Amino acid sequence: MADADVADAEKKELFLDVPNGGPASLSPVSTNQSQPRGRNRSRSRPRASLHSTRSYVDGHSTYFAEPQVETAPGDQHGDVEQSPEKSFEVGWDGPDDPMNPKNMKPMRKWLVVVTLAFGSLCVTCTSSLYTITYEQMDAEFGNSRIVATLGLSLFVFGLGLSPMILGPLSEFFGRRPIYIFGYIFFTIWLFPCAFAQNIQTVLIARFLDGFSGSAFLSVAGGTVGDMFNRDQLQAPMMIYTASPFIGPGLGPIIGGFINYNTSWRWSYYVLLIWSGVMLLVITLFVPETYMPVVLRKKAQIKRKETGDDRWKAPIEIHEKSIFWTVVRSLYRPFMLLFLEPMCFNLCLFSAILLGILYLFFGAFNLVFTEVYNFKVWQIGLSFLGLLIGMILAILSDPIWHKNYMRLLDKHEAKTGERKSEPEYRLPPSVFGGWFAVVGLFWFAWTIYPSIHPIVPIIGSGFFGFGIILVFTGVFTFLVEAYPLYAASALSANSFARSSFAGAFPLFGVQMYNKLGFHWATSFLAFLCLVMAPFPYLFFIYGKRLRRKSRFSNLS
């Protein structure tokens, strides 16, 4: 790709912290795009790009590491023929610049990581804890169960919509204002839920709560990536990315004990206390880490110290339109979703899986109450299988990373070139799809009073294990397969997942009552069975399909 084409592509799609979408690869993703070549390449200032970088995705945000660009010998003091703007462009004062987020003390970095992980856990836990309040809330407000379920769906719709609108704003204002204001409003909208006098208040507040909480999720992952070098990033990202997965499984467990022992409103009192503490800790201990914005602050200090207004940060020189940045983040994901067969099928598969997961928040209540006469706290504990399965899938990441390295070695032995292909990221999805199918059929045909309830709960663990593996492979494949449009590809996936996760609970209980517990779950298993072969097909034929793609770029 020529230099001009690269520059044009970067202007078109350079969302360095983008929306969205539950879980992702804990291993680095190499986009493997060739660097622009030219006589003056070594003289250019390093800048964030989608080319020759590694990214980490958590399903809600994307981080593209800043490439390492070597400086040519004798070029330490800049070009002789620099433009006036370049002469006064503010950058880092060497590798040990104290303002560079990567030079923060290790203890402070880990404090930020743990803080953001617990903040994300609170948001995702809020989505599902609500489902345990149905019985008491329905009795107090006199609403039907389907109306109560709208509160779950609206929260998830808010989670999917917000990052496409608010996520790109961090390119202009930084990460810290987005997640602080997002968390403020996330906490505020918990108050109407806690003190509501009718179901309408709860439903409106739930949507706005999900919308606000997702603003935090859309940029918090990038903060973790900003602070660590590539060789240090896997451990902190493993901790942070676990929280969006664990949250939905943890919510019903916490909610079960709260609602068994006291009023449903205490579910929200607990969340208010949790989110209030997290808001205080985030405000006090999490700094701005988005490098272009940190450099802007450095330029402001420089201007104040020198009295020379010519000192500018790159973000102040290369201005972008806020309006068109947001517009692009809204329409381009749909182009990828409906014009790219691989993107469409993989997004559909992950959307079905997340839809089933959120459908289970209502179905588990129904199944374990009628079949096993579970109490509220026991219904919450029935989600332990899903939770443990998800945690085990997260912990299996080193296995898949080792397999990825094996594929790289095999490719190098065959071609003499050590180069990654996007399809090398799909093996977790290949296996994960079948784990999900097995888990669903297992659950479907073991929910009998004569069979101990631990047996179907173990089956749900297989399903939880499988969906995390599928998400891991799909997210990282999309980043590598569409390197210039990675943000839009992940936004498309997020939109599809949120749509299904919001819609499935609305018909789940009715389907279980109509088809029966066994065949309703089998129907969901057959849906997964239809979709399960696609990751393998794309692993075999993906490169051939990418050659015909208008969005993928084969180097």
HUFENTA-V790525 format. One line per field, one symbol per residue. psi: psi as a letter, one per 30 degrees, with the letter a starting at -180 (. if undefined). A space follows every 10 residues. Layout:
BEGIN
psi->???
END
This chain:
BEGIN
psi->kleeeeeeee eeiijfjlla .alakglkkk fhkkkkkleg efflkklklf khlklkkgff lkkjkkljkk kkkggfglke ikleeefgkk akilfgkffk ffglkeeeef eeeeeeeeee eeefeeefee fffeeeeeee fglleeeefe eeeeeeeeee eeffefefff fefleeeefe eeeeeeeeff eeeegkflfe eeeeeeeeee eeefeeeffe eeeefffkle fffeeeeeee ffefeeeefe eeeeeeeefe falfffeeee eeeeeeeeee eeeefjlkfj eeeeeeeeee eeeeefgjgf kkleffeikl keefeeeefe eeeeeeeffj eeeeeeeeee eeeeeeefef feeeeeefee eghkleeeee fffeeeeeee eeeeffeeee eeeeeeeeee eeeefgkjkk keffffeeee eeeeeeeeee eeeeggikff kkffefeeef eeeeeeeeee eeeeeeeeee eiefheeeee eeeeeeeeee feeeffgeee eeeefleefe eeeeeeeeee fefeeeefee geeeefffkf eljj.
END
